Amino acid sequence: MSRKPSRLASLTSLATTLALAAGAALLGAGQASAAQADFGYVALGDSYSSGLGAGAYDGGSGDCKRTSRAYPALWAAAHAPQSFAFTACSGARTGDVLSGQLAPLNSGTDLVSITIGGNDAGFSDVMTTCVLQSESTCVNRVNQAKAYVDSTLPGKLDQVYSAIRSRAPGAKVVVLGYPRFYKLGGNCVAGLSEGERSAINGAADHLNAAVAQRAGAHGFTFASVVGTFTGHEICSGNAWLHSVNWGNIGESYHPTAAGQSGGYLPVLNSKTQAVLK
């Protein structure tokens, strides 16, 4: 005749089960901590990565204008990688990345982020031309920049991307794009014409498409920020980008601190979820 298990035996079995489950959870947490402790992140690129426009610049970074408010530093603060190298620099072109930013990359690098290509395409000169000269001159300069993006920039991006992969063969590489600057039909009543704003937005799209194409060809992940900046362009009433900043002209047309934390950081977070598992 069978007997029901005693109350003591049932409690003992339950306690054993809970202990095993807790042990498994602790083991999993320990493994996750160990994986995180070995994680290396290197942030490369231009002013959109260094954080120009966000303020609170690190005096030790000099003209590179790196800041703890930039999306790479915010990501590192949130995820605490064992190593974090921040070599992005305001004004950087592809050649500057190759000559001065790649040293921290190695076989132990797990994540690389980068924005690059805007300065090669003449970003600063385009905006200066459009602010100071006629609409037709602005549009012509935009078209010159687009022609450069088609003819010359792809090869320069290939050089950078190949160098990154060579130095960090196992890394996930996230190539972030640039926002559109203007909300068309927005609340700006002065400054550039609507035609100039439209041409500049089109140039940003053109640049992003070229960067995305070359990033994909190298097996890298392209991350668009156009969506996160939508509704926060210049002329939107809640801009995450500086317009012409006469007090600090270099910050003009760069993300504010809110643009870094609300426009760039969420995009990088979404593209790095898998690599952190």
Secondary structure, 3 states (H helix, E strand, C coil): CCCCCCHHHHHHHHHHHHHHHHHHHHHHHHHHHHHHHCCEEEEEECHHHHCCCCCCECHHHHHHCCECCCHHHHHHHHHCCCEEEECCCCCCCHHHHHHHCCCCCCCCCCEEEEECCCCCCCHHHHHHHHHHCCHHHHHHHHHHHHHHHHHCHHHHHHHHHHHHHHHCCCCEEEEECCCCCECCCCCCCCCCCHHHHHHHHHHHHHHHHHHHHHHHHCCCEEECCHHHHCCCCECCCCCCECCCCCCCHHHCCCECHHHHHHHHHHHHHHHHCHHHC
